[in-house]
């Protein structure tokens, strides 16, 4: 019994260390690209590591994988970041429109705009998991992310509740942001996304076997 407890405690400590180190790498490599150009490559590298963990691959050198992914995906991921910037601008314009017309009897129009903002936000959250899981072009990445978001309400709920809970805890304990902010939040998003990927791949295999 004691051996089992010690083994479990050791495993927990090991994973805490891994997540903290991964978060440190994400911060360091984001700064390496002066944040503006380092944020997306670093995030893609972070999700690449998380994807391997979700698939059961845990015994690999973390730093070489992170660095090699960061280099390989630097330009393409920054192009992805440019698309995120445009989508962010679209959401900002929608919010400005709603604020400008708040007292002009257009509240009914706000409902579909809020739904559009929610759909864009959820699609963006799926985008990087799709990007690291499938070898497809950027337009296909966004198309697949949107379709996965539409067809998987349970993973959507997991992402929303999990991310909100994590942010609540880290708002109460801000020091945790430094050690686990990106890595733990990314793990929640990647876990929910991987669940959706497995569901889709299972349906595809069933369809092919008919």
Buried (B, 14 or more C-beta within 10 A) or exposed (E): EEEEEEEEEEEEEEEEEBBBBBBBBBBEBBEBBEEEBBBBBBBBBBBBBBBBBBEEEEEEEBEEBBBEBBEBBBEBBBEBBEBBEEBEEEBEEBBEBBEEEEEEEEEEEBEEBEEEBBEBBBBBBBBBBBBBBEEEEBEEBBBBBBBBBEEBEEBBEBBBEBBEEBEEEBEEEEEBBEBBBBBBBBBBBBBBBBBBBEBBEEEEEEEEEE
